[in-house]
Amino acid sequence: MDLKQLVRTIPDYPKPGILFRDVTTLFGHAEGFRECIARLAAPYRDAGVEAVVGIEARGFILGGAVADRLGTGFVPIRKRGKLPAKAIGQDYELEYGVDVIEMHEDALRPGERVLLVDDLIATGGTAMAAVKLIARLGGNLLGAAFVIDLPDLGGARKLEAEGIPCHTLMAFEGD
Ligand code: AMP
């Protein structure tokens, strides 16, 4: 099944020059979504994952389903100010300025075996901030899984260089 065909590309969103890879069309396709979750989870079936960590917002949809497949719990990483209990935050750079993502400080046990999930890796800024949060909580990050890689932006290579194996289902050239 060609999952790439189910991803819709929107030119000039959210601003001129960006090709936005829209996964809502993949999520809305029953067989495509099931296959996408199966492929994301496949390498980790026997990896002893104990928690799936997903990044707001599309990482919640994917991460929740992957956690169900792997029989683990799910831990959210949210944008600043959204988590109700005590949280730790990590800055990351956007094209213009800085943003913060957060995790509950008691979301992981030290040494807990973690899989990170998001829809797309571009520069890797968001994923690296998530990696730092997981490390600060003492999590043992086994790998990171993304539906889409934008290899020209180098994010997956950046994670691999930090010793975090990346699993991606498809790549789009360019940015
Ligand atoms: P980055 O931090 O540069 O790796 O960007 C990754 C985050 O931004 C992901 O959560 C994506 O959802 C979003 N993103 C970045 N570039 C695109 C794109 N071309 N199309 C869709 N989403 C994108």
Backbone and ligand atoms as CSV (ligand in chain L), in Angstrom:
chain,resi,resn,atom,element,x,y,z
A,1,MET,N,N,0.844,-1.194,0.000
A,1,MET,CA,C,0.000,0.000,0.000
A,1,MET,C,C,0.887,1.255,0.000
A,2,ASP,N,N,0.591,2.195,-0.918
A,2,ASP,CA,C,1.424,3.395,-1.042
A,2,ASP,C,C,0.870,4.515,-0.151
A,3,LEU,N,N,1.429,4.606,1.055
A,3,LEU,CA,C,0.935,5.598,2.020
A,3,LEU,C,C,1.251,7.026,1.572
A,4,LYS,N,N,2.324,7.174,0.800
A,4,LYS,CA,C,2.736,8.524,0.379
A,4,LYS,C,C,1.638,9.202,-0.449
A,5,GLN,N,N,0.944,8.386,-1.226
A,5,GLN,CA,C,-0.145,8.922,-2.063
A,5,GLN,C,C,-1.286,9.500,-1.231
A,6,LEU,N,N,-1.376,9.073,0.025
A,6,LEU,CA,C,-2.472,9.535,0.892
A,6,LEU,C,C,-2.134,10.833,1.627
A,7,VAL,N,N,-0.884,11.281,1.514
A,7,VAL,CA,C,-0.494,12.567,2.124
A,7,VAL,C,C,-0.760,13.676,1.113
A,8,ARG,N,N,-1.476,14.703,1.562
A,8,ARG,CA,C,-1.818,15.816,0.667
A,8,ARG,C,C,-0.786,16.935,0.848
A,9,THR,N,N,-0.383,17.536,-0.266
A,9,THR,CA,C,0.575,18.640,-0.184
A,9,THR,C,C,-0.130,19.961,-0.462
A,10,ILE,N,N,0.020,20.895,0.477
A,10,ILE,CA,C,-0.602,22.218,0.328
A,10,ILE,C,C,0.525,23.235,0.101
A,11,PRO,N,N,0.613,23.798,-1.112
A,11,PRO,CA,C,1.665,24.790,-1.354
A,11,PRO,C,C,1.369,26.103,-0.627
A,12,ASP,N,N,2.442,26.761,-0.194
A,12,ASP,CA,C,2.347,28.099,0.409
A,12,ASP,C,C,1.531,28.144,1.693
A,13,TYR,N,N,1.551,27.051,2.476
A,13,TYR,CA,C,0.925,27.043,3.797
A,13,TYR,C,C,1.975,26.592,4.812
A,14,PRO,N,N,2.114,27.248,5.958
A,14,PRO,CA,C,1.397,28.432,6.433
A,14,PRO,C,C,1.918,29.744,5.866
A,15,LYS,N,N,2.965,29.679,5.020
A,15,LYS,CA,C,3.425,30.933,4.397
A,15,LYS,C,C,4.040,30.622,3.039
A,16,PRO,N,N,4.226,31.648,2.214
A,16,PRO,CA,C,4.729,31.426,0.864
A,16,PRO,C,C,6.033,30.630,0.851
A,17,GLY,N,N,6.116,29.679,-0.080
A,17,GLY,CA,C,7.342,28.903,-0.244
A,17,GLY,C,C,7.355,27.587,0.505
A,18,ILE,N,N,6.458,27.398,1.499
A,18,ILE,CA,C,6.420,26.144,2.265
A,18,ILE,C,C,5.481,25.161,1.566
A,19,LEU,N,N,5.943,23.921,1.429
A,19,LEU,CA,C,5.068,22.836,0.965
A,19,LEU,C,C,4.621,22.083,2.210
A,20,PHE,N,N,3.384,22.309,2.634
A,20,PHE,CA,C,2.881,21.690,3.868
A,20,PHE,C,C,2.417,20.270,3.566
A,21,ARG,N,N,2.990,19.307,4.273
A,21,ARG,CA,C,2.626,17.892,4.088
A,21,ARG,C,C,1.498,17.576,5.066
A,22,ASP,N,N,0.303,17.486,4.532
A,22,ASP,CA,C,-0.920,17.369,5.332
A,22,ASP,C,C,-1.288,15.897,5.512
A,23,VAL,N,N,-1.149,15.416,6.764
A,23,VAL,CA,C,-1.431,13.996,7.045
A,23,VAL,C,C,-2.896,13.745,7.399
A,24,THR,N,N,-3.742,14.780,7.419
A,24,THR,CA,C,-5.149,14.527,7.765
A,24,THR,C,C,-5.808,13.612,6.733
A,25,THR,N,N,-5.343,13.674,5.494
A,25,THR,CA,C,-5.914,12.807,4.462
A,25,THR,C,C,-5.501,11.346,4.690
A,26,LEU,N,N,-4.289,11.146,5.204
A,26,LEU,CA,C,-3.840,9.792,5.575
A,26,LEU,C,C,-4.599,9.305,6.810
A,27,PHE,N,N,-4.736,10.170,7.812
A,27,PHE,CA,C,-5.446,9.791,9.044
A,27,PHE,C,C,-6.905,9.443,8.750
A,28,GLY,N,N,-7.488,10.109,7.766
A,28,GLY,CA,C,-8.903,9.912,7.465
A,28,GLY,C,C,-9.196,8.684,6.620
A,29,HIS,N,N,-8.161,8.009,6.160
A,29,HIS,CA,C,-8.307,6.833,5.303
A,29,HIS,C,C,-8.168,5.585,6.173
A,30,ALA,N,N,-9.255,4.828,6.324
A,30,ALA,CA,C,-9.277,3.743,7.320
A,30,ALA,C,C,-8.121,2.757,7.135
A,31,GLU,N,N,-7.974,2.233,5.921
A,31,GLU,CA,C,-6.908,1.236,5.707
A,31,GLU,C,C,-5.535,1.890,5.784
A,32,GLY,N,N,-5.436,3.102,5.249
A,32,GLY,CA,C,-4.165,3.821,5.267
A,32,GLY,C,C,-3.714,4.114,6.687
A,33,PHE,N,N,-4.643,4.540,7.520
A,33,PHE,CA,C,-4.285,4.874,8.904
A,33,PHE,C,C,-3.853,3.614,9.644
A,34,ARG,N,N,-4.592,2.528,9.467
A,34,ARG,CA,C,-4.240,1.285,10.156
A,34,ARG,C,C,-2.853,0.808,9.729
A,35,GLU,N,N,-2.614,0.882,8.407
A,35,GLU,CA,C,-1.317,0.448,7.864
A,35,GLU,C,C,-0.186,1.354,8.368
A,36,CYS,N,N,-0.461,2.640,8.434
A,36,CYS,CA,C,0.524,3.611,8.930
A,36,CYS,C,C,0.920,3.270,10.372
A,37,ILE,N,N,-0.058,3.000,11.211
A,37,ILE,CA,C,0.236,2.670,12.617
A,37,ILE,C,C,0.996,1.350,12.705
A,38,ALA,N,N,0.582,0.374,11.890
A,38,ALA,CA,C,1.272,-0.930,11.904
A,38,ALA,C,C,2.740,-0.759,11.522
A,39,ARG,N,N,3.004,0.049,10.478
A,39,ARG,CA,C,4.393,0.240,10.025
A,39,ARG,C,C,5.212,1.039,11.030
A,40,LEU,N,N,4.578,2.025,11.678
A,40,LEU,CA,C,5.322,2.798,12.686
A,40,LEU,C,C,5.730,1.899,13.850
A,41,ALA,N,N,4.822,1.008,14.243
A,41,ALA,CA,C,5.058,0.172,15.435
A,41,ALA,C,C,5.942,-1.034,15.139
A,42,ALA,N,N,5.981,-1.477,13.879
A,42,ALA,CA,C,6.594,-2.774,13.542
A,42,ALA,C,C,8.006,-2.988,14.107
A,43,PRO,N,N,8.944,-2.029,13.964
A,43,PRO,CA,C,10.309,-2.319,14.435
A,43,PRO,C,C,10.402,-2.476,15.952
A,44,TYR,N,N,9.369,-2.056,16.675
A,44,TYR,CA,C,9.456,-2.003,18.141
A,44,TYR,C,C,8.643,-3.099,18.824
A,45,ARG,N,N,8.115,-4.037,18.019
A,45,ARG,CA,C,7.229,-5.064,18.588
A,45,ARG,C,C,7.870,-5.818,19.740
A,46,ASP,N,N,9.146,-6.149,19.586
A,46,ASP,CA,C,9.831,-6.928,20.618
A,46,ASP,C,C,10.945,-6.131,21.279
A,47,ALA,N,N,10.799,-4.813,21.267
A,47,ALA,CA,C,11.880,-3.954,21.775
A,47,ALA,C,C,11.729,-3.630,23.258
A,48,GLY,N,N,10.648,-4.102,23.859
A,48,GLY,CA,C,10.463,-3.828,25.286
A,48,GLY,C,C,10.129,-2.379,25.597
A,49,VAL,N,N,9.444,-1.709,24.654
A,49,VAL,CA,C,9.021,-0.321,24.907
A,49,VAL,C,C,8.028,-0.319,26.069
A,50,GLU,N,N,8.215,0.644,26.984
A,50,GLU,CA,C,7.312,0.752,28.139
A,50,GLU,C,C,6.410,1.980,28.063
A,51,ALA,N,N,6.837,2.997,27.299
A,51,ALA,CA,C,6.004,4.203,27.160
A,51,ALA,C,C,6.231,4.809,25.787
A,52,VAL,N,N,5.138,5.231,25.157
A,52,VAL,CA,C,5.233,6.004,23.911
A,52,VAL,C,C,5.007,7.468,24.267
A,53,VAL,N,N,5.938,8.325,23.834
A,53,VAL,CA,C,5.827,9.761,24.066
A,53,VAL,C,C,5.473,10.418,22.738
A,54,GLY,N,N,4.388,11.177,22.691
A,54,GLY,CA,C,3.951,11.836,21.458
A,54,GLY,C,C,3.941,13.345,21.622
A,55,ILE,N,N,4.260,14.050,20.526
A,55,ILE,CA,C,4.348,15.507,20.558
A,55,ILE,C,C,3.066,16.119,19.994
A,56,GLU,N,N,2.501,17.080,20.757
A,56,GLU,CA,C,1.294,17.783,20.326
A,56,GLU,C,C,1.479,18.370,18.916
A,57,ALA,N,N,0.515,18.256,18.043
A,57,ALA,CA,C,-0.785,17.628,18.225
A,57,ALA,C,C,-0.900,16.336,17.400
A,58,ARG,N,N,-0.266,16.291,16.232
A,58,ARG,CA,C,-0.434,15.090,15.407
A,58,ARG,C,C,0.272,13.887,16.018
A,59,GLY,N,N,1.280,14.149,16.844
A,59,GLY,CA,C,1.964,13.067,17.552
A,59,GLY,C,C,1.067,12.383,18.578
A,60,PHE,N,N,-0.022,13.069,18.994
A,60,PHE,CA,C,-0.974,12.429,19.919
A,60,PHE,C,C,-1.786,11.361,19.187
A,61,ILE,N,N,-2.212,11.702,17.979
A,61,ILE,CA,C,-3.068,10.786,17.200
A,61,ILE,C,C,-2.279,9.523,16.868
A,62,LEU,N,N,-1.040,9.731,16.413
A,62,LEU,CA,C,-0.195,8.596,16.045
A,62,LEU,C,C,0.293,7.856,17.288
A,63,GLY,N,N,0.766,8.611,18.260
A,63,GLY,CA,C,1.382,8.006,19.448
A,63,GLY,C,C,0.382,7.192,20.251
A,64,GLY,N,N,-0.841,7.675,20.369
A,64,GLY,CA,C,-1.858,6.929,21.109
A,64,GLY,C,C,-2.133,5.585,20.461
A,65,ALA,N,N,-2.228,5.607,19.130
A,65,ALA,CA,C,-2.510,4.358,18.409
A,65,ALA,C,C,-1.308,3.403,18.463
A,66,VAL,N,N,-0.091,3.952,18.357
A,66,VAL,CA,C,1.114,3.098,18.442
A,66,VAL,C,C,1.219,2.488,19.842
A,67,ALA,N,N,0.931,3.293,20.865
A,67,ALA,CA,C,0.972,2.779,22.244
A,67,ALA,C,C,-0.001,1.621,22.411
A,68,ASP,N,N,-1.181,1.762,21.838
A,68,ASP,CA,C,-2.174,0.682,21.922
A,68,ASP,C,C,-1.636,-0.584,21.253
A,69,ARG,N,N,-1.018,-0.419,20.079
A,69,ARG,CA,C,-0.422,-1.567,19.371
A,69,ARG,C,C,0.656,-2.265,20.192
A,70,LEU,N,N,1.481,-1.443,20.865
A,70,LEU,CA,C,2.625,-2.000,21.591
A,70,LEU,C,C,2.251,-2.407,23.014
A,71,GLY,N,N,1.026,-2.075,23.420
A,71,GLY,CA,C,0.600,-2.436,24.772
A,71,GLY,C,C,1.279,-1.608,25.845
A,72,THR,N,N,1.543,-0.329,25.542
A,72,THR,CA,C,2.206,0.553,26.515
A,72,THR,C,C,1.282,1.708,26.875
A,73,GLY,N,N,1.712,2.514,27.835
A,73,GLY,CA,C,1.026,3.764,28.125
A,73,GLY,C,C,1.452,4.840,27.133
A,74,PHE,N,N,0.771,5.971,27.210
A,74,PHE,CA,C,1.075,7.105,26.338
A,74,PHE,C,C,1.356,8.343,27.199
A,75,VAL,N,N,2.403,9.074,26.832
A,75,VAL,CA,C,2.792,10.292,27.555
A,75,VAL,C,C,2.792,11.478,26.591
A,76,PRO,N,N,2.046,12.531,26.893
A,76,PRO,CA,C,2.010,13.693,25.993
A,76,PRO,C,C,3.119,14.705,26.275
A,77,ILE,N,N,3.667,15.259,25.192
A,77,ILE,CA,C,4.481,16.475,25.275
A,77,ILE,C,C,3.626,17.582,24.687
A,78,ARG,N,N,3.407,18.644,25.485
A,78,ARG,CA,C,2.478,19.691,25.061
A,78,ARG,C,C,3.160,21.039,24.920
A,79,LYS,N,N,2.486,21.917,24.209
A,79,LYS,CA,C,2.947,23.301,24.115
A,79,LYS,C,C,2.839,23.941,25.495
A,80,ARG,N,N,3.569,25.005,25.700
A,80,ARG,CA,C,3.664,25.664,26.998
A,80,ARG,C,C,2.290,25.981,27.610
A,81,GLY,N,N,2.158,25.676,28.911
A,81,GLY,CA,C,0.983,26.109,29.665
A,81,GLY,C,C,-0.248,25.232,29.560
A,82,LYS,N,N,-0.143,24.080,28.906
A,82,LYS,CA,C,-1.337,23.247,28.689
A,82,LYS,C,C,-1.444,22.089,29.675
A,83,LEU,N,N,-0.333,21.705,30.311
A,83,LEU,CA,C,-0.375,20.538,31.204
A,83,LEU,C,C,-0.827,20.970,32.602
A,84,PRO,N,N,-1.725,20.188,33.215
A,84,PRO,CA,C,-2.313,20.629,34.477
A,84,PRO,C,C,-1.423,20.462,35.704
A,85,ALA,N,N,-0.559,19.450,35.727
A,85,ALA,CA,C,0.277,19.202,36.917
A,85,ALA,C,C,1.649,19.835,36.709
A,86,LYS,N,N,2.556,19.652,37.700
A,86,LYS,CA,C,3.877,20.294,37.612
A,86,LYS,C,C,4.642,19.752,36.403
A,87,ALA,N,N,5.203,20.677,35.617
A,87,ALA,CA,C,5.824,20.273,34.343
A,87,ALA,C,C,7.232,20.852,34.232
A,88,ILE,N,N,8.056,20.221,33.378
A,88,ILE,CA,C,9.351,20.795,33.024
A,88,ILE,C,C,9.272,21.230,31.559
A,89,GLY,N,N,10.009,22.296,31.239
A,89,GLY,CA,C,9.936,22.853,29.889
A,89,GLY,C,C,11.275,22.857,29.196
A,90,GLN,N,N,11.226,22.878,27.883
A,90,GLN,CA,C,12.451,22.922,27.073
A,90,GLN,C,C,12.222,23.873,25.903
A,91,ASP,N,N,13.149,24.814,25.740
A,91,ASP,CA,C,13.085,25.747,24.602
A,91,ASP,C,C,13.498,25.050,23.324
A,92,TYR,N,N,12.982,25.526,22.220
A,92,TYR,CA,C,13.536,25.133,20.923
A,92,TYR,C,C,13.345,26.267,19.943
A,93,GLU,N,N,14.211,26.296,18.949
A,93,GLU,CA,C,14.217,27.428,18.025
A,93,GLU,C,C,13.238,27.215,16.889
A,94,LEU,N,N,12.477,28.228,16.612
A,94,LEU,CA,C,11.648,28.263,15.406
A,94,LEU,C,C,12.385,29.117,14.389
A,95,GLU,N,N,11.839,29.209,13.204
A,95,GLU,CA,C,12.501,30.034,12.195
A,95,GLU,C,C,12.626,31.480,12.696
A,96,TYR,N,N,11.553,31.967,13.324
A,96,TYR,CA,C,11.609,33.291,13.941
A,96,TYR,C,C,11.264,33.115,15.406
A,97,GLY,N,N,12.273,33.196,16.269
A,97,GLY,CA,C,12.014,33.155,17.706
A,97,GLY,C,C,12.151,31.778,18.326
A,98,VAL,N,N,11.589,31.663,19.532
A,98,VAL,CA,C,11.776,30.466,20.358
A,98,VAL,C,C,10.413,30.024,20.866
A,99,ASP,N,N,10.233,28.709,21.040
A,99,ASP,CA,C,9.009,28.198,21.651
A,99,ASP,C,C,9.403,27.218,22.760
A,100,VAL,N,N,8.413,26.757,23.522
A,100,VAL,CA,C,8.675,25.851,24.639
A,100,VAL,C,C,7.697,24.687,24.577
A,101,ILE,N,N,8.216,23.472,24.785
A,101,ILE,CA,C,7.342,22.314,24.979
A,101,ILE,C,C,7.554,21.783,26.392
A,102,GLU,N,N,6.543,21.096,26.906
A,102,GLU,CA,C,6.574,20.678,28.310
A,102,GLU,C,C,6.124,19.219,28.483
A,103,MET,N,N,6.598,18.643,29.580
A,103,MET,CA,C,6.202,17.295,30.003
A,103,MET,C,C,5.942,17.326,31.501
A,104,HIS,N,N,4.980,16.558,31.965
A,104,HIS,CA,C,4.795,16.423,33.417
A,104,HIS,C,C,6.070,15.857,34.024
A,105,GLU,N,N,6.487,16.420,35.167
A,105,GLU,CA,C,7.780,16.005,35.742
A,105,GLU,C,C,7.763,14.564,36.236
A,106,ASP,N,N,6.556,14.004,36.477
A,106,ASP,CA,C,6.483,12.608,36.942
A,106,ASP,C,C,5.983,11.659,35.837
A,107,ALA,N,N,6.129,12.088,34.566
A,107,ALA,CA,C,5.542,11.307,33.462
A,107,ALA,C,C,6.307,10.018,33.159
A,108,LEU,N,N,7.602,9.985,33.486
A,108,LEU,CA,C,8.413,8.787,33.215
A,108,LEU,C,C,9.129,8.351,34.487
A,109,ARG,N,N,9.343,7.032,34.597
A,109,ARG,CA,C,10.198,6.511,35.668
A,109,ARG,C,C,11.637,6.540,35.171
A,110,PRO,N,N,12.627,6.763,36.052
A,110,PRO,CA,C,14.019,6.676,35.613
A,110,PRO,C,C,14.290,5.314,34.980
A,111,GLY,N,N,14.898,5.321,33.817
A,111,GLY,CA,C,15.221,4.071,33.129
A,111,GLY,C,C,14.096,3.507,32.280
A,112,GLU,N,N,12.931,4.147,32.309
A,112,GLU,CA,C,11.796,3.639,31.527
A,112,GLU,C,C,12.140,3.661,30.029
A,113,ARG,N,N,11.764,2.592,29.341
A,113,ARG,CA,C,12.136,2.427,27.930
A,113,ARG,C,C,11.094,3.122,27.050
A,114,VAL,N,N,11.558,4.164,26.331
A,114,VAL,CA,C,10.659,5.111,25.684
A,114,VAL,C,C,10.829,5.100,24.170
A,115,LEU,N,N,9.694,5.246,23.470
A,115,LEU,CA,C,9.683,5.496,22.025
A,115,LEU,C,C,9.040,6.862,21.793
A,116,LEU,N,N,9.712,7.717,21.011
A,116,LEU,CA,C,9.194,9.040,20.673
A,116,LEU,C,C,8.484,8.972,19.318
A,117,VAL,N,N,7.302,9.593,19.208
A,117,VAL,CA,C,6.528,9.547,17.959
A,117,VAL,C,C,6.048,10.955,17.578
A,118,ASP,N,N,6.216,11.303,16.300
A,118,ASP,CA,C,5.597,12.525,15.757
A,118,ASP,C,C,5.277,12.286,14.285
A,119,ASP,N,N,4.564,13.235,13.675
A,119,ASP,CA,C,4.154,13.001,12.284
A,119,ASP,C,C,5.286,13.253,11.302
A,120,LEU,N,N,6.141,14.256,11.590
A,120,LEU,CA,C,7.098,14.699,10.566
A,120,LEU,C,C,8.349,15.225,11.246
A,121,ILE,N,N,9.516,14.919,10.658
A,121,ILE,CA,C,10.752,15.529,11.142
A,121,ILE,C,C,11.335,16.376,10.018
A,122,ALA,N,N,11.571,17.650,10.349
A,122,ALA,CA,C,12.112,18.594,9.370
A,122,ALA,C,C,13.529,18.963,9.819
A,123,THR,N,N,13.682,20.089,10.535
A,123,THR,CA,C,15.010,20.458,11.047
A,123,THR,C,C,15.403,19.624,12.258
A,124,GLY,N,N,14.406,18.996,12.894
A,124,GLY,CA,C,14.678,18.210,14.101
A,124,GLY,C,C,14.665,19.039,15.378
A,125,GLY,N,N,14.372,20.335,15.280
A,125,GLY,CA,C,14.362,21.194,16.471
A,125,GLY,C,C,13.356,20.722,17.518
A,126,THR,N,N,12.158,20.408,17.069
A,126,THR,CA,C,11.110,19.963,17.997
A,126,THR,C,C,11.493,18.625,18.622
A,127,ALA,N,N,11.932,17.691,17.778
A,127,ALA,CA,C,12.281,16.355,18.280
A,127,ALA,C,C,13.461,16.426,19.252
A,128,MET,N,N,14.459,17.282,18.968
A,128,MET,CA,C,15.614,17.379,19.877
A,128,MET,C,C,15.193,17.942,21.229
A,129,ALA,N,N,14.235,18.886,21.231
A,129,ALA,CA,C,13.732,19.407,22.510
A,129,ALA,C,C,13.030,18.279,23.275
A,130,ALA,N,N,12.275,17.442,22.558
A,130,ALA,CA,C,11.608,16.304,23.192
A,130,ALA,C,C,12.639,15.316,23.756
A,131,VAL,N,N,13.713,15.091,23.004
A,131,VAL,CA,C,14.789,14.196,23.456
A,131,VAL,C,C,15.376,14.713,24.776
A,132,LYS,N,N,15.563,16.027,24.854
A,132,LYS,CA,C,16.141,16.623,26.075
A,132,LYS,C,C,15.191,16.456,27.261
A,133,LEU,N,N,13.889,16.655,27.034
A,133,LEU,CA,C,12.913,16.483,28.122
A,133,LEU,C,C,12.937,15.044,28.634
A,134,ILE,N,N,12.953,14.092,27.704
A,134,ILE,CA,C,12.951,12.666,28.082
A,134,ILE,C,C,14.225,12.352,28.881
A,135,ALA,N,N,15.365,12.904,28.428
A,135,ALA,CA,C,16.636,12.676,29.130
A,135,ALA,C,C,16.596,13.285,30.530
A,136,ARG,N,N,16.005,14.481,30.653
A,136,ARG,CA,C,15.958,15.139,31.968
A,136,ARG,C,C,15.107,14.352,32.957
A,137,LEU,N,N,14.130,13.604,32.457
A,137,LEU,CA,C,13.303,12.770,33.347
A,137,LEU,C,C,13.918,11.388,33.560
A,138,GLY,N,N,15.080,11.143,32.959
A,138,GLY,CA,C,15.769,9.867,33.166
A,138,GLY,C,C,15.276,8.751,32.271
A,139,GLY,N,N,14.468,9.083,31.257
A,139,GLY,CA,C,13.951,8.051,30.349
A,139,GLY,C,C,15.061,7.453,29.492
A,140,ASN,N,N,14.875,6.204,29.112
A,140,ASN,CA,C,15.818,5.505,28.228
A,140,ASN,C,C,15.209,5.491,26.828
A,141,LEU,N,N,15.614,6.465,25.999
A,141,LEU,CA,C,15.004,6.634,24.678
A,141,LEU,C,C,15.573,5.600,23.698
A,142,LEU,N,N,14.705,4.689,23.245
A,142,LEU,CA,C,15.150,3.600,22.361
A,142,LEU,C,C,15.196,4.050,20.908
A,143,GLY,N,N,14.339,5.018,20.540
A,143,GLY,CA,C,14.291,5.458,19.153
A,143,GLY,C,C,13.172,6.452,18.949
A,144,ALA,N,N,13.101,6.963,17.713
A,144,ALA,CA,C,12.068,7.935,17.357
A,144,ALA,C,C,11.461,7.513,16.021
A,145,ALA,N,N,10.114,7.582,15.933
A,145,ALA,CA,C,9.411,7.152,14.725
A,145,ALA,C,C,8.571,8.307,14.178
A,146,PHE,N,N,8.689,8.527,12.864
A,146,PHE,CA,C,7.974,9.610,12.190
A,146,PHE,C,C,7.347,9.051,10.914
A,147,VAL,N,N,6.191,9.562,10.543
A,147,VAL,CA,C,5.613,9.160,9.260
A,147,VAL,C,C,6.476,9.725,8.128
A,148,ILE,N,N,6.819,11.026,8.236
A,148,ILE,CA,C,7.468,11.727,7.121
A,148,ILE,C,C,8.832,12.266,7.530
A,149,ASP,N,N,9.815,12.067,6.658
A,149,ASP,CA,C,11.139,12.685,6.811
A,149,ASP,C,C,11.316,13.711,5.687
A,150,LEU,N,N,11.810,14.892,6.049
A,150,LEU,CA,C,12.246,15.864,5.039
A,150,LEU,C,C,13.775,15.850,5.090
A,151,PRO,N,N,14.412,14.921,4.353
A,151,PRO,CA,C,15.850,14.678,4.546
A,151,PRO,C,C,16.722,15.888,4.257
A,152,ASP,N,N,16.266,16.773,3.359
A,152,ASP,CA,C,17.088,17.941,3.030
A,152,ASP,C,C,17.252,18.890,4.225
A,153,LEU,N,N,16.379,18.764,5.222
A,153,LEU,CA,C,16.471,19.637,6.397
A,153,LEU,C,C,17.299,19.009,7.518
A,154,GLY,N,N,17.628,17.713,7.379
A,154,GLY,CA,C,18.670,17.114,8.231
A,154,GLY,C,C,18.291,16.708,9.642
A,155,GLY,N,N,17.002,16.770,9.983
A,155,GLY,CA,C,16.607,16.468,11.366
A,155,GLY,C,C,16.895,15.030,11.777
A,156,ALA,N,N,16.558,14.082,10.921
A,156,ALA,CA,C,16.770,12.666,11.272
A,156,ALA,C,C,18.262,12.391,11.445
A,157,ARG,N,N,19.090,12.996,10.586
A,157,ARG,CA,C,20.551,12.823,10.726
A,157,ARG,C,C,21.048,13.382,12.050
A,158,LYS,N,N,20.451,14.523,12.444
A,158,LYS,CA,C,20.840,15.149,13.721
A,158,LYS,C,C,20.542,14.209,14.894
A,159,LEU,N,N,19.357,13.588,14.872
A,159,LEU,CA,C,19.004,12.662,15.948
A,159,LEU,C,C,19.921,11.439,15.936
A,160,GLU,N,N,20.175,10.909,14.736
A,160,GLU,CA,C,21.046,9.719,14.623
A,160,GLU,C,C,22.437,10.042,15.169
A,161,ALA,N,N,22.912,11.280,14.886
A,161,ALA,CA,C,24.240,11.685,15.372
A,161,ALA,C,C,24.278,11.740,16.898
A,162,GLU,N,N,23.120,11.915,17.509
A,162,GLU,CA,C,23.034,11.908,18.983
A,162,GLU,C,C,22.795,10.498,19.518
A,163,GLY,N,N,22.828,9.510,18.622
A,163,GLY,CA,C,22.662,8.119,19.051
A,163,GLY,C,C,21.220,7.673,19.163
A,164,ILE,N,N,20.306,8.418,18.531
A,164,ILE,CA,C,18.884,8.039,18.582
A,164,ILE,C,C,18.466,7.503,17.220
A,165,PRO,N,N,18.230,6.197,17.087
A,165,PRO,CA,C,17.832,5.636,15.802
A,165,PRO,C,C,16.468,6.179,15.373
A,166,CYS,N,N,16.356,6.562,14.096
A,166,CYS,CA,C,15.094,7.099,13.572
A,166,CYS,C,C,14.472,6.131,12.587
A,167,HIS,N,N,13.161,5.947,12.713
A,167,HIS,CA,C,12.388,5.110,11.810
A,167,HIS,C,C,11.390,6.025,11.107
A,168,THR,N,N,11.449,6.114,9.768
A,168,THR,CA,C,10.515,6.969,9.027
A,168,THR,C,C,9.876,6.142,7.905
A,169,LEU,N,N,8.649,6.497,7.549
A,169,LEU,CA,C,7.908,5.685,6.573
A,169,LEU,C,C,8.041,6.193,5.149
A,170,MET,N,N,8.355,7.480,4.999
A,170,MET,CA,C,8.474,8.050,3.640
A,170,MET,C,C,9.271,9.349,3.724
A,171,ALA,N,N,9.799,9.758,2.578
A,171,ALA,CA,C,10.558,11.012,2.533
A,171,ALA,C,C,10.037,11.883,1.398
A,172,PHE,N,N,10.089,13.198,1.619
A,172,PHE,CA,C,9.812,14.158,0.559
A,172,PHE,C,C,11.065,15.004,0.379
A,173,GLU,N,N,11.538,15.081,-0.850
A,173,GLU,CA,C,12.713,15.915,-1.115
A,173,GLU,C,C,12.325,17.374,-1.029
A,174,GLY,N,N,13.313,18.217,-0.751
A,174,GLY,CA,C,13.057,19.653,-0.621
A,174,GLY,C,C,12.485,19.960,0.750
A,175,ASP,N,N,12.033,21.186,0.940
A,175,ASP,CA,C,11.435,21.563,2.227
A,175,ASP,C,C,10.087,22.178,1.939
L,1,AMP,P1,P,11.112,20.581,12.977
L,1,AMP,O1,O,11.154,21.015,14.423
L,1,AMP,O2,O,11.740,21.588,12.052
L,1,AMP,O3,O,11.675,19.193,12.766
L,1,AMP,O4,O,9.579,20.571,12.563
L,1,AMP,C1,C,8.782,19.501,12.916
L,1,AMP,C2,C,7.379,19.913,13.299
L,1,AMP,O5,O,6.855,20.944,12.462
L,1,AMP,C3,C,6.466,18.716,13.160
L,1,AMP,O6,O,5.713,18.603,14.352
L,1,AMP,C4,C,5.602,19.002,11.942
L,1,AMP,O7,O,4.269,18.730,12.242
L,1,AMP,C5,C,5.819,20.485,11.617
L,1,AMP,N1,N,6.277,20.711,10.217
L,1,AMP,C6,C,7.482,21.225,9.840
L,1,AMP,N2,N,7.583,21.327,8.501
L,1,AMP,C7,C,6.431,20.848,7.986
L,1,AMP,C8,C,5.921,20.660,6.643
L,1,AMP,N3,N,6.621,20.986,5.547
L,1,AMP,N4,N,4.691,20.128,6.514
L,1,AMP,C9,C,3.961,19.782,7.610
L,1,AMP,N5,N,4.375,19.933,8.886
L,1,AMP,C10,C,5.592,20.462,9.087
